[in-house]
Amino acid sequence: MIDIHFCNHEQNDTELDVIAKAGEEYPICIEFTSKATEAIRINIEFLDSIITDDSIKNRACNASDRPKTQFGNFLMPYTTDIVLPPQSTIQKTYTTRYPIGFSGLSHGCIAYHIAK
């Protein structure tokens, strides 16, 4: 019932690669599209993710026993609930800002569910 895509720089994809420097802000545009016939409320959360260790190298939300980069802590404003009118699309822009001194790779994913 819901499609989610990134919409940065006219990019409409389910994956987004960003090079962000510590201390600088970078916008991340996310488009939520409802195919439902009535308004629905979704709850979203930004989680750490990983590149799988197998030969396929897929991206997956991080397991609890893996190292954390706290990806969601670097996104602002962190809106967790979104109401989608029927058959509509809403764009939300979040800003990522890694603190001075942060270095390395950070992988994130969006988890969502329909809230009642």
C-alpha positions as CSV (number, residue, x, y, z in Angstrom):
1,M,0.0,0.0,0.0
2,I,3.0,2.3,0.4
3,D,6.0,3.1,-1.9
4,I,9.0,4.9,-0.5
5,H,11.7,6.4,-2.8
6,F,14.5,8.9,-2.4
7,C,14.0,12.0,-4.4
8,N,17.3,13.8,-4.2
9,H,18.5,15.7,-7.3
10,E,15.6,14.2,-9.4
11,Q,16.7,10.8,-8.3
12,N,13.8,8.5,-7.7
13,D,15.2,5.3,-6.3
14,T,15.1,3.0,-3.3
15,E,18.8,3.5,-2.6
16,L,20.8,6.7,-2.1
17,D,24.5,7.1,-1.8
18,V,25.6,10.3,-0.1
19,I,29.1,11.7,0.6
20,A,28.6,14.0,3.5
21,K,31.5,15.7,5.4
22,A,31.5,16.0,9.1
23,G,30.0,19.3,10.3
24,E,28.2,19.9,7.0
25,E,24.5,19.5,6.3
26,Y,23.1,17.4,3.5
27,P,19.4,17.2,2.6
28,I,17.8,13.8,2.1
29,C,14.5,13.9,0.3
30,I,12.1,11.0,0.8
31,E,8.9,10.5,-1.1
32,F,6.0,8.5,0.5
33,T,3.2,7.4,-1.9
34,S,0.0,5.8,-0.6
35,K,-2.0,3.5,-2.8
36,A,-4.7,3.1,-0.2
37,T,-8.3,4.2,-0.6
38,E,-8.4,5.8,2.8
39,A,-6.0,8.0,4.8
40,I,-3.3,6.0,6.7
41,R,-0.7,6.9,9.3
42,I,2.7,5.4,9.0
43,N,5.4,5.3,11.7
44,I,8.9,5.5,10.4
45,E,12.3,5.0,12.0
46,F,15.8,5.4,10.6
47,L,18.1,2.5,11.5
48,D,21.6,1.4,11.0
49,S,22.1,-0.9,8.0
50,I,24.9,-3.1,6.7
51,I,26.2,-4.5,3.5
52,T,25.7,-8.3,3.8
53,D,28.8,-10.5,4.1
54,D,27.7,-12.9,1.3
55,S,28.6,-12.8,-2.4
56,I,25.4,-10.7,-3.2
57,K,26.4,-7.7,-1.0
58,N,22.8,-6.6,-0.4
59,R,21.9,-3.8,2.0
60,A,20.0,-4.8,5.0
61,C,18.8,-3.3,8.3
62,N,21.4,-4.0,10.9
63,A,21.1,-6.9,13.3
64,S,21.3,-6.2,17.0
65,D,24.7,-7.9,17.4
66,R,26.5,-5.7,14.8
67,P,28.3,-2.4,15.4
68,K,26.2,0.7,15.4
69,T,26.8,4.1,13.8
70,Q,23.5,5.6,15.1
71,F,22.5,6.7,11.6
72,G,19.1,8.0,12.8
73,N,20.8,10.3,15.4
74,F,22.3,12.3,12.5
75,L,19.0,13.1,10.7
76,M,16.9,16.1,11.5
77,P,14.0,16.8,12.0
78,Y,13.2,13.3,13.0
79,T,9.4,13.0,12.3
80,T,8.2,9.5,13.2
81,D,4.5,9.7,12.2
82,I,3.2,10.7,8.8
83,V,-0.4,10.8,7.7
84,L,-0.9,10.0,4.0
85,P,-4.2,11.0,2.4
86,P,-5.6,8.4,0.1
87,Q,-3.9,8.0,-3.3
88,S,-1.4,10.7,-2.6
89,T,2.3,11.5,-2.4
90,I,4.1,13.4,0.3
91,Q,7.8,14.5,0.2
92,K,9.7,15.0,3.4
93,T,13.2,16.4,3.6
94,Y,15.5,15.4,6.4
95,T,18.9,16.9,6.9
96,T,21.9,14.7,7.8
97,R,24.7,16.2,9.8
98,Y,27.6,14.2,11.1
99,P,29.4,15.8,14.1
100,I,33.0,17.2,13.7
101,G,35.4,14.3,14.2
102,F,33.1,11.7,12.8
103,S,34.8,9.6,10.1
104,G,34.1,6.4,8.2
105,L,31.1,4.9,6.6
106,S,27.5,5.1,7.9
107,H,24.8,3.0,6.3
108,G,21.1,3.5,7.1
109,C,17.7,2.2,6.2
110,I,14.1,3.3,6.8
111,A,11.8,0.9,8.6
112,Y,8.1,1.7,8.5
113,H,4.8,0.2,9.6
114,I,1.2,1.2,9.3
115,A,0.1,2.7,12.7
116,K,-3.4,2.5,13.9
